[in-house]
Amino acid sequence: MEETKKETMISAENLDVDAAFKELGETVLLSEPLSPEEDRRILRRIDMYLLPVMAISYLFQFLDKSAMGYTSILGLRTDLHLVGQDYAWASSIFYFGYLAFSYPAALIMNRFPVGKFLALSVTLWAVVLLCTAATYNAAGLQATRFFLGFMEAAVAPGFGIITSMWYKRSEQPLRMGAWFMGNVCSGLFGALIAYGLGHITAIEPWRAVFIIFGAITIVWAVSLFYTLPDTPMNARFLSKEDRIKAIERVKENLTGIKNNRWKKHQAIDALTDPKSWFIFFIGLCCNIPNGGITGFGSIVIKGLGFSTLNTLLVQMLAVVFQAIYVLGATGGSTYLTNTRTYWMALMMVISLVGTVMIRSIEHSNIWGRFMGYCLLIAFSANFPMSLTMVAANTGGFTKKTTVSSMVFVAYTVGNIIGPQLFFEHEAPGYDSGFVSMLVCFSAGVFFCFGLRFYLIWENKRRDAMGDAPVLTIDGVEVEGTAALNLLDKTDRELLQFRYLY
């Protein structure tokens, strides 16, 4: 006799449930199983469409943010009469803009369509980048950098939220690594384009960099209004039936899809959750070094003994190392269960070794010190890894956007502090900057293991409590993970939730 499938009936008018209910209709059959073949087919379809869109967008995000780093050795500092810490502040002020808009961006994504908002953000930052080519002094450069950070603040957290909507927790690290590879590829394209533009004489080469990068980004931004979906339920590349299956396949996540209400109790939950603060401090330990390397990387490499144009070329070799770190950490944590914090700690240790090499190897050994630089940038793999920890271990849409904002507050604060530790009078060795990196990477290893032990303890505590209580909504008992996934409950409210570490 065929077993009768159970349905969970939940009203679409209930404001507490996930927005997917409203888009699917009054009644949702949540217990219909997907065959492994169907699951793989839907996953392939999502990968082929969504990952290239996010990777290319992130390529432009990092390319445009890094443009000042390339132009720092193409005459920008001389033509704009930058003295003392003017350049350092131009690097830092980007993150003041980023910080100012981080949480407002999260609130907007909570209330409005994610895809359309991100497309608008890309358009506006491209306009700001074009304006940078028209600056003539330090104040103008710093103003455009502030608004560039303001406009770019939504992109990475937005992509983290999109990834959590579409992918199972086990699939998320590699997919976040895939779109983060746009960052890596931008290092290759950016260095090559900057190298080519460095030879032009019609206008100042640094102005040409901003104009070309900005124009290409605007063209891409227009396409995003049509290609980047807001949720699985309005994805143009899926049929109505496949949209339902896309939600069904992530039911085990228990982290929800999308909810348009901001919930105060979830924001408080985020701010009082210990794991939120572990991730915050891991981010801070990574981004103080990142602030220095992003703004001063070209100057540091040139200071090792390379010519101006060769500096741009050898940076591409460092990018190859960065690709290895990102794919190694995200791929390894995907296929080796509960190794995420191990990989994060390993990246910190590799960066620590690289920092020691740069400081210890004789200055005459240019390539030995450059290899130290290639090891130093391993910490950059922890950016997508931190986002996977948020996406996989945070339930409730308001809580998820709040924790994402905390990650990006750490990102901005770290990147504000970092360039200020690279003092002009210490160029090109920047001893203070590299000492700060040693401290940050050492502390980062501690926080990675602290997060791991906390999550293991919390899982054991929940196991010891036995079966979780049955939840009810609209007077109906909620059965099955598919229904639980769409209740917009936090991970601490769902005792069925188990953390990945």
QUIWO-V380073 format. One record per residue. N is the residue number from 1. RES is the residue in one small letter. OMEGA is omega as a letter, one per 20 degrees, with the letter a starting at -180 (none if undefined). D_FIRST is the distance of its C-alpha to the first C-alpha in Angstrom with 1 decimal. Layout:
BEGIN
[[N:RES:OMEGA:D_FIRST] [N:RES:OMEGA:D_FIRST]]
END
This chain:
BEGIN
[[1:m:a:0.0] [2:e:a:3.8] [3:e:r:6.4] [4:t:r:9.1] [5:k:r:12.4] [6:k:r:15.4] [7:e:r:18.7] [8:t:a:22.1] [9:m:r:24.5] [10:i:a:28.1] [11:s:r:31.0] [12:a:a:33.0] [13:e:a:36.1] [14:n:a:35.9] [15:l:a:38.8] [16:d:a:37.7] [17:v:a:34.6] [18:d:r:34.7] [19:a:r:36.2] [20:a:r:33.2] [21:f:a:31.5] [22:k:a:34.4] [23:e:r:34.2] [24:l:a:30.4] [25:g:a:30.6] [26:e:a:29.5] [27:t:a:25.8] [28:v:r:24.4] [29:l:a:20.9] [30:l:a:21.6] [31:s:r:18.4] [32:e:a:17.7] [33:p:r:18.1] [34:l:r:20.8] [35:s:r:20.7] [36:p:a:23.8] [37:e:r:25.3] [38:e:r:25.1] [39:d:a:26.5] [40:r:r:29.4] [41:r:r:30.1] [42:i:a:30.5] [43:l:r:32.6] [44:r:a:34.8] [45:r:r:35.3] [46:i:a:36.3] [47:d:a:38.6] [48:m:a:40.4] [49:y:a:41.2] [50:l:a:41.6] [51:l:r:43.3] [52:p:a:46.3] [53:v:a:47.0] [54:m:a:47.2] [55:a:r:49.1] [56:i:r:51.7] [57:s:a:52.1] [58:y:r:52.6] [59:l:a:55.0] [60:f:r:57.2] [61:q:a:56.9] [62:f:r:58.3] [63:l:a:60.7] [64:d:r:62.2] [65:k:a:62.4] [66:s:a:64.0] [67:a:a:66.5] [68:m:r:69.2] [69:g:r:68.9] [70:y:a:69.6] [71:t:a:72.5] [72:s:r:74.1] [73:i:r:75.8] [74:l:r:76.5] [75:g:a:79.1] [76:l:a:77.2] [77:r:r:78.9] [78:t:a:82.3] [79:d:a:82.1] [80:l:r:80.7] [81:h:r:83.3] [82:l:a:80.7] [83:v:r:82.5] [84:g:a:81.7] [85:q:a:78.1] [86:d:a:77.7] [87:y:r:75.2] [88:a:r:73.3] [89:w:r:72.9] [90:a:r:71.8] [91:s:a:69.0] [92:s:a:68.2] [93:i:r:68.3] [94:f:a:65.4] [95:y:r:63.3] [96:f:r:64.9] [97:g:r:63.5] [98:y:a:60.1] [99:l:a:60.3] [100:a:a:61.4] [101:f:a:58.4] [102:s:a:55.6] [103:y:r:54.2] [104:p:r:55.0] [105:a:r:53.1] [106:a:r:50.1] [107:l:r:50.4] [108:i:r:50.6] [109:m:r:47.5] [110:n:a:45.7] [111:r:a:46.8] [112:f:a:47.1] [113:p:a:45.3] [114:v:a:45.6] [115:g:a:46.0] [116:k:r:48.8] [117:f:r:50.6] [118:l:r:50.7] [119:a:r:51.9] [120:l:r:54.7] [121:s:a:55.6] [122:v:r:56.1] [123:t:a:58.3] [124:l:a:60.5] [125:w:r:61.0] [126:a:r:62.1] [127:v:r:64.7] [128:v:a:66.0] [129:l:r:66.2] [130:l:r:68.4] [131:c:a:70.6] [132:t:r:71.2] [133:a:a:73.2] [134:a:a:75.7] [135:t:a:76.5] [136:y:r:80.1] [137:n:a:80.2] [138:a:a:78.3] [139:a:r:77.4] [140:g:r:75.9] [141:l:a:73.8] [142:q:r:72.6] [143:a:a:71.7] [144:t:r:69.5] [145:r:r:67.9] [146:f:a:66.9] [147:f:r:65.3] [148:l:r:63.6] [149:g:r:61.9] [150:f:a:61.1] [151:m:a:59.3] [152:e:a:57.4] [153:a:a:56.1] [154:a:a:52.7] [155:v:a:51.7] [156:a:r:50.5] [157:p:r:48.7] [158:g:r:47.2] [159:f:r:45.8] [160:g:r:44.5] [161:i:r:42.5] [162:i:r:41.2] [163:t:a:40.1] [164:s:r:38.1] [165:m:a:36.4] [166:w:a:35.2] [167:y:r:34.6] [168:k:a:32.7] [169:r:a:35.0] [170:s:a:34.9] [171:e:a:36.1] [172:q:a:38.8] [173:p:a:41.8] [174:l:r:42.0] [175:r:r:41.5] [176:m:r:44.2] [177:g:a:46.3] [178:a:r:45.8] [179:w:r:47.2] [180:f:r:49.8] [181:m:r:51.0] [182:g:r:52.6] [183:n:a:55.0] [184:v:a:55.7] [185:c:r:56.2] [186:s:r:58.5] [187:g:r:60.8] [188:l:a:61.2] [189:f:a:61.6] [190:g:a:63.7] [191:a:r:66.1] [192:l:a:66.5] [193:i:r:67.1] [194:a:r:69.5] [195:y:r:71.3] [196:g:a:71.8] [197:l:r:72.9] [198:g:a:75.3] [199:h:a:77.5] [200:i:a:78.0] [201:t:a:81.3] [202:a:r:80.9] [203:i:r:79.6] [204:e:a:79.0] [205:p:a:76.1] [206:w:r:74.4] [207:r:r:74.4] [208:a:r:72.9] [209:v:a:70.0] [210:f:a:69.0] [211:i:a:69.5] [212:i:a:67.4] [213:f:a:64.6] [214:g:a:64.5] [215:a:r:64.5] [216:i:a:61.6] [217:t:r:59.5] [218:i:r:60.1] [219:v:a:58.8] [220:w:a:55.6] [221:a:r:55.2] [222:v:a:55.1] [223:s:a:52.2] [224:l:r:50.2] [225:f:a:50.0] [226:y:a:47.7] [227:t:a:45.9] [228:l:a:45.0] [229:p:r:41.9] [230:d:r:41.9] [231:t:r:38.2] [232:p:a:35.1] [233:m:r:34.6] [234:n:r:37.8] [235:a:a:38.0] [236:r:a:39.4] [237:f:r:38.1] [238:l:r:34.4] [239:s:r:32.4] [240:k:a:30.8] [241:e:a:27.4] [242:d:r:28.9] [243:r:r:30.7] [244:i:r:27.5] [245:k:r:26.2] [246:a:r:29.6] [247:i:a:29.1] [248:e:a:25.5] [249:r:r:26.7] [250:v:a:29.3] [251:k:a:27.2] [252:e:a:27.9] [253:n:a:31.6] [254:l:r:31.7] [255:t:r:35.0] [256:g:r:34.2] [257:i:a:35.3] [258:k:r:38.1] [259:n:a:39.5] [260:n:r:42.6] [261:r:r:43.9] [262:w:a:46.3] [263:k:a:45.4] [264:k:a:48.3] [265:h:r:46.3] [266:q:r:44.6] [267:a:r:48.1] [268:i:r:49.3] [269:d:a:46.3] [270:a:a:47.3] [271:l:r:50.9] [272:t:a:50.2] [273:d:a:47.7] [274:p:a:49.5] [275:k:r:47.5] [276:s:a:48.8] [277:w:r:52.3] [278:f:a:51.7] [279:i:r:50.6] [280:f:a:53.6] [281:f:r:56.1] [282:i:r:54.6] [283:g:r:55.1] [284:l:a:58.6] [285:c:r:59.5] [286:c:a:58.3] [287:n:r:59.9] [288:i:r:63.4] [289:p:a:63.8] [290:n:r:62.0] [291:g:r:64.5] [292:g:a:67.4] [293:i:a:65.9] [294:t:a:64.8] [295:g:a:68.3] [296:f:a:70.5] [297:g:a:68.6] [298:s:a:70.7] [299:i:r:73.9] [300:v:a:72.9] [301:i:r:72.2] [302:k:r:75.4] [303:g:r:77.2] [304:l:r:76.1] [305:g:r:78.5] [306:f:r:76.8] [307:s:a:78.3] [308:t:a:77.0] [309:l:r:75.1] [310:n:r:74.0] [311:t:r:72.5] [312:l:a:70.1] [313:l:a:69.2] [314:v:r:68.7] [315:q:r:66.4] [316:m:r:63.9] [317:l:r:63.8] [318:a:r:62.8] [319:v:r:60.0] [320:v:r:58.6] [321:f:r:58.5] [322:q:r:56.8] [323:a:r:54.0] [324:i:a:53.5] [325:y:a:53.3] [326:v:a:50.8] [327:l:r:48.5] [328:g:a:48.9] [329:a:a:48.0] [330:t:r:45.1] [331:g:a:43.7] [332:g:a:44.2] [333:s:r:42.5] [334:t:a:39.5] [335:y:r:38.9] [336:l:a:40.2] [337:t:r:38.1] [338:n:r:40.2] [339:t:a:43.5] [340:r:a:44.5] [341:t:r:47.3] [342:y:a:48.6] [343:w:r:49.1] [344:m:r:50.8] [345:a:r:53.2] [346:l:r:53.9] [347:m:r:54.9] [348:m:a:57.3] [349:v:r:58.8] [350:i:r:59.4] [351:s:r:61.1] [352:l:r:63.2] [353:v:r:64.4] [354:g:r:65.2] [355:t:r:67.3] [356:v:r:69.2] [357:m:a:69.9] [358:i:a:71.4] [359:r:a:73.6] [360:s:a:74.7] [361:i:a:75.2] [362:e:a:78.8] [363:h:r:79.3] [364:s:a:80.7] [365:n:a:77.3] [366:i:a:75.8] [367:w:r:72.7] [368:g:r:72.0] [369:r:r:71.9] [370:f:r:69.9] [371:m:r:67.2] [372:g:r:67.2] [373:y:r:66.5] [374:c:r:63.6] [375:l:a:62.1] [376:l:a:63.0] [377:i:r:60.6] [378:a:a:57.5] [379:f:a:56.9] [380:s:r:55.9] [381:a:a:52.5] [382:n:r:51.8] [383:f:r:51.7] [384:p:r:48.3] [385:m:r:47.2] [386:s:r:48.2] [387:l:r:46.2] [388:t:r:43.1] [389:m:r:43.5] [390:v:a:43.8] [391:a:a:40.8] [392:a:a:38.5] [393:n:a:39.6] [394:t:r:40.3] [395:g:a:37.9] [396:g:a:39.0] [397:f:r:40.8] [398:t:r:44.1] [399:k:a:44.1] [400:k:r:43.4] [401:t:r:46.2] [402:t:r:48.5] [403:v:r:48.0] [404:s:r:48.4] [405:s:r:51.7] [406:m:r:52.7] [407:v:a:52.2] [408:f:r:54.4] [409:v:r:57.0] [410:a:r:57.3] [411:y:a:57.5] [412:t:a:60.3] [413:v:r:62.3] [414:g:a:62.2] [415:n:r:63.3] [416:i:a:66.0] [417:i:a:67.4] [418:g:a:67.2] [419:p:a:69.8] [420:q:r:72.2] [421:l:r:72.4] [422:f:a:73.7] [423:f:a:77.4] [424:e:a:79.6] [425:h:r:82.4] [426:e:a:80.1] [427:a:i:79.2] [428:p:a:78.0] [429:g:r:77.0] [430:y:a:75.7] [431:d:a:75.8] [432:s:r:74.6] [433:g:a:71.5] [434:f:r:70.5] [435:v:r:71.2] [436:s:r:68.8] [437:m:r:66.1] [438:l:r:66.6] [439:v:a:66.0] [440:c:a:63.0] [441:f:r:61.2] [442:s:r:61.9] [443:a:a:60.6] [444:g:r:57.5] [445:v:r:56.4] [446:f:a:56.7] [447:f:r:54.5] [448:c:r:51.8] [449:f:r:51.4] [450:g:r:51.7] [451:l:a:48.7] [452:r:a:46.7] [453:f:r:47.5] [454:y:a:46.8] [455:l:r:43.3] [456:i:r:42.4] [457:w:a:43.8] [458:e:r:41.7] [459:n:r:38.4] [460:k:r:39.3] [461:r:r:40.2] [462:r:r:36.9] [463:d:a:35.0] [464:a:a:37.1] [465:m:a:36.1] [466:g:a:32.5] [467:d:r:29.6] [468:a:r:30.8] [469:p:r:30.8] [470:v:r:28.2] [471:l:r:29.9] [472:t:r:29.9] [473:i:a:31.2] [474:d:r:31.7] [475:g:a:30.5] [476:v:r:27.0] [477:e:a:25.7] [478:v:a:25.4] [479:e:r:22.4] [480:g:a:22.1] [481:t:r:25.0] [482:a:r:24.8] [483:a:r:25.8] [484:l:a:28.3] [485:n:a:29.9] [486:l:r:30.8] [487:l:a:32.4] [488:d:r:35.7] [489:k:r:36.2] [490:t:r:38.6] [491:d:r:37.7] [492:r:r:39.5] [493:e:r:37.5] [494:l:a:34.1] [495:l:r:34.1] [496:q:a:31.0] [497:f:r:33.4] [498:r:a:34.8] [499:y:r:37.9] [500:l:a:38.7] [501:y:none:42.1]]
END
